[in-house]
Amino acid sequence: MAMDVLTDSLILVGQHGVYCQSARQPGKPAMDIQVIVKGLNDAKALVSDVMQELKAQRRQAIRE
């Protein structure tokens, strides 16, 4: 569920970034949008890593 919420948030921020362009970097979202996207991507990676670790621990427990 957390991954879905993060993905949906990334989509919404990405859509906003299309309309909120950077004056310094044409074709890129404004700096605040870039920071938000980075934070969401980092959070999504963290959740994914934790999910993989829990899955590995569960497999190990089953084998024992």
N, C-alpha and C positions, 0 to 999 in steps of 0.2 A: 504494500500500500504506500509506503514512504517513497519508493521509487516512482510510482505513478504520480504522486503529488509533485515530486521534484521535476519530473518530465513535463507535466502540465504547466508548472511554473516557468520552466525554460521556454516552452512554446509561447506563453503569454508575453514574457519579457522579450523574446525574439521578435514577436509581432510589433511590440512597442518600439523596439530598436529600429525597425524599418522606417518609422515616421520621425524618430528622434535621432537625427544624424549628427555626427561630430563636425564642428566647424573646422577643426584642425586636421582631421583625417577623413576626407570625403569618402563616402562609401562604407564607413564604419559607424556603428552605433555610438552615441554619446558616451563619454567616459563613465558616468554613473551606471549606465546600462551595462557596459563592459565589466565593471566591478561586480555587479549583481550576477551576471552570467557566470563569471569565474567562481563566485561563492557558491552558486547553485551546482555548477559542475563539480566543484570540490566536495560538496556535501553528498552529491550523488555517488561519486567515487568512493567516499568513506562508507556510505551505507552498503554499497556493493561489496567492498572488501570485507566488511563485518559479516554480511550474509554468506560470503564464500567461506570465511573462517568458521562460522557456526555450522555450516554444512559439512566441512571437513571434520570438525570435532564430533558431530553426530555420527558420521561414517566410522570414525575411529572407535567410538563407544560401542557401536553395533558389532564391530569385529572382535571386541574384547569379551 
